[in-house]
C-alpha cells in the first residue's frame, strides 16, 4: 500500500498528463473507526485497517492504485475510468469489505460487518482542475455518504 506522499505525487502526474485522462478518484473511509477502536481495542482496529487495505489492493488491476490517505482513510486512483465505471468499482469494493470477517485469534474476538463510505469524482479534463479540487469534490461526496447513513458510495446517480 502506497502512502500519502506517493498519492500526491501520482495525482499530480495524472492531472498533468493528458494520456492518463479520463481518470477517477475514490476516497474511502472506515465507518465508525473510533468506536471500533474503543469497543474492540487498537489491536483489532489495526488488524481491520490492514485487512481493508489488503482488500483494496486485491482490486488493484488495470493500473488502479491504492494509497493510505491518512488515519482510517484510503484513496484509489482509477486510470481510464469515467465516473460511472469508477462508481461500479467502488460499489464492488464496498460490498466486498462489508462481507469481511476479521478475527483476533489471540483474544478470541471476531469483527464482522466492517463498513466503509466512499466518495467518487471524475477528473474534469475540460477545466484542467487541480488535484486539490478533485480531492475536494471526492471528499464532498464522501461526506454525503456519511451523512446519508454510511456504508454507501456517492454520488448515487
Contact map, one row per residue, 1 for C-alpha under 8 A:
1110000000000000000000000000000000000000000000000000100010000000011100000000000000000000000000000000000000000000000000000000000000000000000000000000000000000
1111011000000000000000000000000000000000000000000000000000000000011100000000000000000000000000000000000000000000000000000000000000000000000000000000000000000
1111111000000000000000000000000000000000000000000000000000000000001110000000000000000000000000000000000000000000000000000000000000000000000000000000000000000
0111111100000000000000000000000000000000000000000000000000000000001111000000000000000000000000000000000000000000000000000000000000000000000000000000000000000
0011111110000000000000000000000000000000000000000000000000000000000000000000000000000000000000000000000000000000000000000000000000000000000000000000000000000
0111111111000000000000000000000000000000000000000000000000000000001000000000000000000000000000000000000000000000000000000000000000000000000000000000000000000
0111111111100000000000000000000000000000000000000000000000000000001010000010000000000000000000000000000000000000000000000000000000000000000000000000000000000
0001111111110000000000000000000000000000000000000000000000000000000000000000000000000000000000000000000000000000000000000000000000000000000000000000000000000
0000111111111000000000000000000000000000000000000000000000000000000000000000000000000000000000000000000000000000000000000000000000000000000000000000000000000
0000011111111100000000000000000000000000000000000000000000000000000000000000000000000000000000000000000000000000000000000000000000000000000000000000000000000
0000001111111110000000000000000000000000000000000000000000000000000000000000100000000000000000000000000000000000000000000000000000100000000000000000000000000
0000000111111111000000000000000000000000000000000000000000000000000000000000000000000000000000000000000000000000000000000000000001100000000000000000000000000
0000000011111111100000000000000000000000000000000000000000000000000000000000000000000000000000000000000000000000000000000000000000000000000000000000000000000
0000000001111111110110100000000000000000000000000000000000000000000000000000000000000000000000000000000000000000000000000000000000000000000000000000000000000
0000000000111111110110000000000000000000000000000000000000000000000000000000000000000000000000000000000000000000000000000010000111100000000000000000000000000
0000000000011111110000000000000000000000000000000000000000000000000000000000000000000000000000000000000000000000000000000000000000000000000000000000000000000
0000000000001111111110000000000000000000000000000000000000000000000000000000000000000000000000000000000000000000000000000000000000000000000000000000000000000
0000000000000111111110000000000000000000000000000000000000000000000000000000000000000000000000000000000000000000000000000000000000000000000000000000000000000
0000000000000000111110000000000000000000000000000000000000000000000000000000000000000000000000000000000000000000000000000000000000000000000000000000000000000
0000000000000110111111100000000000000000000000000000000000000000000000000000001100000000000000000000000000000000000000000000000000000000000000000000000000000
0000000000000110111111100000000000000000000000000000000000000000000000000000001100000000000000000000000000000000000000000010100000000000000000000000000000000
0000000000000000000111110000000000000000000000000000000000000000000000000000001111000000000000000000000000000000000000000110100000000000000000000000000000000
0000000000000100000111111000000000000000000000000000000000000000000000000000111111000000000000000000000000000000000000000110000000000000000000000000000000000
0000000000000000000001111100000000000000000000000000000000000000000000000000111111100100000000000000000000000000000000011110000000000000000000000000000000000
0000000000000000000000111110000000000000000000000000000000000000000000000011110000000100000000000000000000000000000000011110000000000110010000000000000000000
0000000000000000000000011111000000000000000000000000000000000000000000000011110000000100010000000000000000000000000001111000000000000000010000000000000000000
0000000000000000000000001111100000000000000000000000000000000000000000001111000000000000000000000000000000000000000001110000000000000000011001000000000000000
0000000000000000000000000111110000000000000000000000000000000000000000001111000000000000000000000000000000000000000111100000000000000000000001000000000000000
0000000000000000000000000011111000000000000000000000000000000000000000011100000000000000000000000000000000000000000111000000000000000000000001000000000000000
0000000000000000000000000001111110000000000000000000000000000000000000011000000000000000000000000000000000000000011110000000000000000000000000000000000000000
0000000000000000000000000000111110000000000000000000000000000000000000000000000000000000000000000000000000000000011110000000000000000000000000000100011000000
0000000000000000000000000000011111110000000000000000000000000000000000000000000000000000000000000000000000000000000000000000000000000000000000000000000000000
0000000000000000000000000000011111111000000010000000000000000000000000010000000000000000000000000000000000000000000000000000000000000000000000000000000000000
0000000000000000000000000000000111111100000000000000000000000000000000000000000000000000000000000000000000000000000000000000000000000000000000000000000000000
0000000000000000000000000000000111111110000000000000000000000000000000000000000000000000000000000000000000000000000000000000000000000000000000000000000000000
0000000000000000000000000000000111111111100010000000000000000000000000000000000000000000000000000000000000000000000000000000000000000000000000000000000000000
0000000000000000000000000000000011111111110110000000000000000000000000000000000000000000000000000000000000000000000000000000000000000000000000000000000000000
0000000000000000000000000000000001111111110000000000000000000000000000000000000000000000000000000000000000000000000000000000000000000000000000000000000000000
0000000000000000000000000000000000111111100000000000000000000000000000000000000000000000000000000000000000000000000000000000000000000000000000000000000000000
0000000000000000000000000000000000011111111110000000000000000000000000000000000000000000000000000000000000001000000000000000000000000000000000000000000000000
0000000000000000000000000000000000011111111110000000000000000000000000000000000000000000000000000000000000000000000000000000000000000000000000000000000000000
0000000000000000000000000000000000001101111111000000000000000000000000000000000000000000000000000000000000000000000000000000000000000000000000000000000000000
0000000000000000000000000000000000000001111111100000000000000000000000000000000000000000000000000000000000000000000000000000000000000000000000000000000000000
0000000000000000000000000000000000001001111111110000000000000000000000000000000000000000000000000000001100000000000000000000000000000000000000000000000000000
0000000000000000000000000000000010011001111111111000000000000000000000000000000000000000000000000000000000000000000000000000000000000000000000000000000000000
0000000000000000000000000000000000000000011111111100000000000000000000000000000000000000000000000000000000000000000000000000000000000000000000000000000000000
0000000000000000000000000000000000000000001111111110000000000000000000000000000000000000000000000000010100000000000000000000000000000000000000000000000000000
0000000000000000000000000000000000000000000111111111000000000000000000000000000000000000000000000000010000000000000000000000000000000000000000000000000000000
0000000000000000000000000000000000000000000011111111100000000000000000010000000000000000000000000000000000000000000000000000000000000000000000000000000000000
0000000000000000000000000000000000000000000001111111110000000000000000000000000000000000000000000000000000000000000000000000000000000000000000000000000000000
0000000000000000000000000000000000000000000000111111111000000000000000000000000000000000000000000000010000000000000000000000000000000000000000000000000000000
0000000000000000000000000000000000000000000000011111111100000000000000000000000000000000000000001000000000000000000000000000000000000000000000000000000000000
1000000000000000000000000000000000000000000000001111111110000000000100000100000000000000000000000000000000000000000000000000000000000000000000000000000000000
0000000000000000000000000000000000000000000000000111111111000000000000000000000000000000000000000000000000000000000000000000000000000000000000000000000000000
0000000000000000000000000000000000000000000000000011111111100000000000000000000000000000000010011000000000000000000000000000000000000000000000000000000000000
0000000000000000000000000000000000000000000000000001111111110000010000000000000000000000000010000000000000000000000000000000000000000000000000000000000000000
1000000000000000000000000000000000000000000000000000111111110000110000000000000000000000000000000000000000000000000000000000000000000000000000000000000000000
0000000000000000000000000000000000000000000000000000011111111000000000000000000000000000000000000000000000000000000000000000000000000000000000000000000000000
0000000000000000000000000000000000000000000000000000001111111001000000000000000000000000000010000000000000000000000000000000000000000000000000000000000000000
0000000000000000000000000000000000000000000000000000000111111111110000000000000000000000000000000000000000000000000000000000000000000000000000000000000000000
0000000000000000000000000000000000000000000000000000000001111111000000000000000000000000000000000000000000000000000000000000000000000000000000000000000000000
0000000000000000000000000000000000000000000000000000000000011111000000000000001000000000000000000000000000000000000000000000000000000000000000000000000000000
0000000000000000000000000000000000000000000000000000000000011111100000000000011000000000000000000000000000000000000000000000000000000000000000000000000000000
0000000000000000000000000000000000000000000000000000000000111111110000000001111000000000000000000000000000000000000000000000000000000000000000000000000000000
0000000000000000000000000000000000000000000000000000000010010011111000000001110000000000000000000000000000000000000000000000000000000000000000000000000000000
1100000000000000000000000000000000000000000000000000000110010001111100000111100000000000000000000000000000000000000000000000000000000000000000000000000000000
1111011000000000000000000000000000000000000000000000000000000000111110000111000000000000000000000000000000000000000000000000000000000000000000000000000000000
1111000000000000000000000000000000000000000000000000100000000000011111101110000000000000000000000000000000000000000000000000000000000000000000000000000000000
0011001000000000000000000000000000000000000000000000000000000000001111111110000000000000000000000000000000000000000000000000000000000000000000000000000000000
0001000000000000000000000000000000000000000000000000000000000000000111111100000000000000000000000000000000000000000000000000000000000000000000000000000000000
0000000000000000000000000000000000000000000000000000000000000000000111111000000000000000000000000000000000000000000000000000000000000000000000000000000000000
0000000000000000000000000000110010000000000000001000000000000000000011111100000000000000000000000000000000000000000000000000000000000000000000000000000000000
0000000000000000000000000011110000000000000000000000000000000000000111111110000000000000000000000000000000000000000000000000000000000000000000000000000000000
0000000000000000000000000011100000000000000000000000100000000000011111011111000000000000000000000000000000000000000000000000000000000000000000000000000000000
0000001000000000000000001111000000000000000000000000000000000000011110001111100000000000000000000000000000000000000000000000000000000000000000000000000000000
0000000000000000000000001111000000000000000000000000000000000001111000000111110000000000000000000000000000000000000000000000000000000000000000000000000000000
0000000000100000000000111100000000000000000000000000000000000001110000000011111000000000000000000000000000000000000000000000000000000000000000000000000000000
0000000000000000000000111100000000000000000000000000000000000011100000000001111110000100000000000000000000000000000000000000000000000000000000000000000000000
0000000000000000000111110000000000000000000000000000000000000111000000000000111110000000000000000000000000000000000000000000000000000000000000000000000000000
0000000000000000000111110000000000000000000000000000000000000000000000000000011111000000000000000000000000000000000000000000000000000000000000000000000000000
0000000000000000000001110000000000000000000000000000000000000000000000000000011111101100000000000000000000000000000000000100000000000000000000000000000000000
0000000000000000000001110000000000000000000000000000000000000000000000000000000111111100000000000000000000000000000000000100000000000000000000000000000000000
0000000000000000000000010000000000000000000000000000000000000000000000000000000011111110000000000000000000000000000000011100000000000000000000000000000000000
0000000000000000000000000000000000000000000000000000000000000000000000000000000001111111000000000000000000000000000000000000000000000000000000000000000000000
0000000000000000000000000000000000000000000000000000000000000000000000000000000011111111100000000000000000000000000000000000000000000000000000000000000000000
0000000000000000000000011100000000000000000000000000000000000000000000000000010011111111110000000000000000000000000000010000000000000000000000000000000000000
0000000000000000000000000000000000000000000000000000000000000000000000000000000000111111111000000000000000000000000000010000000000000000000000000000000011100
0000000000000000000000000000000000000000000000000000000000000000000000000000000000011111111100000000000000000000000000000000000000000000000000000000000000000
0000000000000000000000000000000000000000000000000000000000000000000000000000000000001111111110000000000000000000000000000000000000000000000000000000000000000
0000000000000000000000000100000000000000000000000000000000000000000000000000000000000111111111000000000000000000000001010000000000000000000000000000000010000
0000000000000000000000000000000000000000000000000000000000000000000000000000000000000011111111100000000000000000000000000000000000000000000000000000000110000
0000000000000000000000000000000000000000000000000000000000000000000000000000000000000001111111110000000000000000000000000000000000000000000000000000000000000
0000000000000000000000000000000000000000000000000000001100100000000000000000000000000000111111111000000000000000000000000000000000000000000000000000000000000
0000000000000000000000000000000000000000000000000000000000000000000000000000000000000000011111111100000000000000001111000000000000000000000000000000001110000
0000000000000000000000000000000000000000000000000000000000000000000000000000000000000000001111111110000000000000000000000000000000000000000000000000000000000
0000000000000000000000000000000000000000000000000000001000000000000000000000000000000000000111111111000000000000000000000000000000000000000000000000000000000
0000000000000000000000000000000000000000000000000001001000000000000000000000000000000000000011111111000000000000111100000000000000000000000000000000000000000
0000000000000000000000000000000000000000000000000000000000000000000000000000000000000000000001111111000000000001111100000000000000000000000000000000000000000
0000000000000000000000000000000000000000000000000000000000000000000000000000000000000000000000111111100000000001110000000000000000000000000000000000000000000
0000000000000000000000000000000000000000000000000000000000000000000000000000000000000000000000011111110000000001110000000000000000000000000000000000000000000
0000000000000000000000000000000000000000000000000000000000000000000000000000000000000000000000000011111000000111110000000000000000000000000000000000000000000
0000000000000000000000000000000000000000000000110010000000000000000000000000000000000000000000000001111100000111000000000000000000000000000000000000000000000
0000000000000000000000000000000000000000000100000000000000000000000000000000000000000000000000000000111110011110000000000000000000000000000000000000000000000
0000000000000000000000000000000000000000000100100000000000000000000000000000000000000000000000000000011111111100000000000000000000000000000000000000000000000
0000000000000000000000000000000000000000000000000000000000000000000000000000000000000000000000000000001111111000000000000000000000000000000000000000000000000
0000000000000000000000000000000000000000000000000000000000000000000000000000000000000000000000000000000111111000000000000000000000000000000000000000000000000
0000000000000000000000000000000000000000000000000000000000000000000000000000000000000000000000000000000111111000000000000000000000000000000000000000000000000
0000000000000000000000000000000000000000000000000000000000000000000000000000000000000000000000000000001111111100000000000000000000000000000000000000000000000
0000000000000000000000000000000000000001000000000000000000000000000000000000000000000000000000000000001111111110000000000000000000000000000000000000000000000
0000000000000000000000000000000000000000000000000000000000000000000000000000000000000000000000000000111100011111000000000000000000000000000000000000000000000
0000000000000000000000000000000000000000000000000000000000000000000000000000000000000000000000000000111000001111110000000000000000000000000000000000000000000
0000000000000000000000000000000000000000000000000000000000000000000000000000000000000000000000000111110000000111110000000000000000000000000000000000000000000
0000000000000000000000000000000000000000000000000000000000000000000000000000000000000000000000001111100000000011111000000000000000000000000000000000000000000
0000000000000000000000000000011000000000000000000000000000000000000000000000000000000000000000001111100000000011111100000000000000000000000000000000000000000
0000000000000000000000000000011000000000000000000000000000000000000000000000000000000000000001001100000000000000111110000000000000000000000000000000011000000
0000000000000000000000000001111000000000000000000000000000000000000000000000000000000000000001001100000000000000011111000000000000000000000000000000011100000
0000000000000000000000000001111000000000000000000000000000000000000000000000000000000000000001000000000000000000001111100000000000000000000001001100011110000
0000000000000000000000000111100000000000000000000000000000000000000000000000000000000000010001000000000000000000000111110000000000000000000011001000001111000
0000000000000000000000000111000000000000000000000000000000000000000000000000000000000000000000000000000000000000000011111000000000000000011111111000000011100
0000000000000000000000011110000000000000000000000000000000000000000000000000000000100110010000000000000000000000000001111100000000000000110011000000000011100
0000000000000000000000011100000000000000000000000000000000000000000000000000000000100000000000000000000000000000000000111110000000000110110010000000000000000
0000000000000000000001111000000000000000000000000000000000000000000000000000000011100000000000000000000000000000000000011111000000000100000000000000000000000
0000000000000010000011111000000000000000000000000000000000000000000000000000000000000000000000000000000000000000000000001111100110000100000000000000000000000
0000000000000000000000000000000000000000000000000000000000000000000000000000000000000000000000000000000000000000000000000111111110000100000000000000000000000
0000000000000000000011000000000000000000000000000000000000000000000000000000000000000000000000000000000000000000000000000011111110000000000000000000000000000
0000000000000000000000000000000000000000000000000000000000000000000000000000000000000000000000000000000000000000000000000001111110000000000000000000000000000
0000000000000000000000000000000000000000000000000000000000000000000000000000000000000000000000000000000000000000000000000001111110000000000000000000000000000
0000000000000010000000000000000000000000000000000000000000000000000000000000000000000000000000000000000000000000000000000011111111000000000000000000000000000
0000000000000010000000000000000000000000000000000000000000000000000000000000000000000000000000000000000000000000000000000011111111101100000000000000000000000
0000000000010010000000000000000000000000000000000000000000000000000000000000000000000000000000000000000000000000000000000000000111111100000000000000000000000
0000000000110010000000000000000000000000000000000000000000000000000000000000000000000000000000000000000000000000000000000000000011111110000000000000000000000
0000000000000000000000000000000000000000000000000000000000000000000000000000000000000000000000000000000000000000000000000000000001111111000000000000000000000
0000000000000000000000000000000000000000000000000000000000000000000000000000000000000000000000000000000000000000000000000000000011111111100000000000000000000
0000000000000000000000001000000000000000000000000000000000000000000000000000000000000000000000000000000000000000000000001111000011111111110000000000000000000
0000000000000000000000001000000000000000000000000000000000000000000000000000000000000000000000000000000000000000000000001000000000111111111000000000000000000
0000000000000000000000000000000000000000000000000000000000000000000000000000000000000000000000000000000000000000000000000000000000011111111100000000000000000
0000000000000000000000000000000000000000000000000000000000000000000000000000000000000000000000000000000000000000000000011000000000001111111110000000000000000
0000000000000000000000001110000000000000000000000000000000000000000000000000000000000000000000000000000000000000000000111000000000000111111111000000000000000
0000000000000000000000000010000000000000000000000000000000000000000000000000000000000000000000000000000000000000000000100000000000000011111111100000000000000
0000000000000000000000000000000000000000000000000000000000000000000000000000000000000000000000000000000000000000000000100000000000000001111111110000000000000
0000000000000000000000000000000000000000000000000000000000000000000000000000000000000000000000000000000000000000000001111000000000000000111111111000000001100
0000000000000000000000000011100000000000000000000000000000000000000000000000000000000000000000000000000000000000000011110000000000000000011111111100000011000
0000000000000000000000000000000000000000000000000000000000000000000000000000000000000000000000000000000000000000000000100000000000000000001111111110000000000
0000000000000000000000000000000000000000000000000000000000000000000000000000000000000000000000000000000000000000000000100000000000000000000111111111000001000
0000000000000000000000000000000000000000000000000000000000000000000000000000000000000000000000000000000000000000000011100000000000000000000011111111111111100
0000000000000000000000000000001000000000000000000000000000000000000000000000000000000000000000000000000000000000000010000000000000000000000001111111111100000
0000000000000000000000000000000000000000000000000000000000000000000000000000000000000000000000000000000000000000000000000000000000000000000000111111110000000
0000000000000000000000000000000000000000000000000000000000000000000000000000000000000000000000000000000000000000000000000000000000000000000000011111110000000
0000000000000000000000000000000000000000000000000000000000000000000000000000000000000000000000000000000000000000000000000000000000000000000000001111111100000
0000000000000000000000000000001000000000000000000000000000000000000000000000000000000000000000000000000000000000001110000000000000000000000000001111111100000
0000000000000000000000000000001000000000000000000000000000000000000000000000000000000000000001000000000000000000001111000000000000000000000000001100111110000
0000000000000000000000000000000000000000000000000000000000000000000000000000000000000000001001000000000000000000000111000000000000000000000000001100111111000
0000000000000000000000000000000000000000000000000000000000000000000000000000000000000010011001000000000000000000000011110000000000000000000001001000001111110
0000000000000000000000000000000000000000000000000000000000000000000000000000000000000010000000000000000000000000000001110000000000000000000011011000000111110
0000000000000000000000000000000000000000000000000000000000000000000000000000000000000010000000000000000000000000000000110000000000000000000010001000000011111
0000000000000000000000000000000000000000000000000000000000000000000000000000000000000000000000000000000000000000000000000000000000000000000000000000000011111
0000000000000000000000000000000000000000000000000000000000000000000000000000000000000000000000000000000000000000000000000000000000000000000000000000000000111
